[in-house]
Amino acid sequence: MKILQVTDVHFVPAGETLHGLDPRARLDACIADINAHHQDAAMCFITGDLAHAGQVGAYENLKDCLSRLKVPYVVMVGNHDSRKDLLSVFPDTAVDENGFVQTVVDLEVGRCILLDTVLPNAGKGENWGEFCERRAAWLEARLEEARGRPIFLFLHHPPFDISLPSLDNIRLRDTGPLTRVLSKASGIRHMFLAHVHRPVSGSWRGIPFSIFRGTNHQVPFDLDTISPVPKSHEPPAYGVIFLTPESVVIHAHDYLDRSALPLPDTARKIGNAKS
């Protein structure tokens, strides 16, 4: 099964730019690439920082852009988002009993659990993450429902340091509620994270994780700066993920890269290959 991850799109109202780039044009190009090559994906997970400043106009611009996507999608919140304004434009977005933007997506290969790691005052100078006991109780219940099935977790904020000081300052902070629940869980295959605007992978407490670049601006590989978070115009990317009972295979696709050399006329491709 194929799924996609698109993250940190940082939309602004139509006609505006951000850090010298046009978030709409960048996501338009991403969607065109997905529509051309990945209409067979089961789901596209858009993992937070949907808007740069939580503006209704930005969410309206995003909703119009996503209307062209030919793959089912689900959105999550990030620290730049406003839950209230997001839900006013995307009213079908699921929330839990406490108003957190958390839900599950059950696929043939397992259960995807989407977590809300956002503070009440996100986007107003408080950009680090939070995962409280109420959210942890919800996660524990969803894990119990899926006991024996493979689990894939989606969070905006990493719950650990990645050795980039400016981002470690705004990671998920008190991880106690999350680690308490995960320490009793089984079958967690992978964590898909966001927030970092860099390709990063590894494992945390024995759980593999991956992070992709955003679709607008990026964060350079800066091991020294504490604040503010530096920005760059490195290439945007999205994730193409293949899930089987035996494997999780992840590709970071730099969809604006045009450096591939032309194939020879004798190239063999699926659909026209001959023995």
C-alpha angles and dihedrals in degrees: 000000000000125000131172134219122204117176148178097014092164096201123199128190115291114286096022128110134212126212089347094306136098109237091195094054091047093051092042087059091047092052092047089054092048092048091050097048113013112042086126092068114119094217143354114219113205101197109202145287086085091160126029096222104014094254122163089225091056092051090048089052090049094048090053091049093049091051086079094055111110094200126077111258141191126198131218133193127251134186093274092055133095111218091204096051093040091054092047090061098032100038094166092064109119121242130185126240090277096051097258117141095244129134145144131245112201113206131176090258096050147296121309112205117198114202132200110225097168128125121231089249097041115158093024098093095295104097102153120103134254133196110184132193092263091057090044091053090052091050092048091054093049091050091050091052089055098043109155094021127104112263129210117190125207120195132163097214122052110236092218142045119277095192094254102115098205091055097038086062090062102037124117102295121195099038095174098104092046096046091046091058096040093048088065096042129095134195098040103153102178146349118224110202137181138179096086102083089212137095104255130158139169138104136288121199087346095308117119116231139186136193129192135202118263125249097246122031126357139211115246123231093266115159095178112047115095098181148048104023105253120232134213142180095234113149118286120239145181131204126253109194129189116200126193132158088261104037151028110207118185130193123187105210118203093206097187094052112114099177098107112122118234117267120239119255088250093061114132119222136181108276096029102044116127128198 
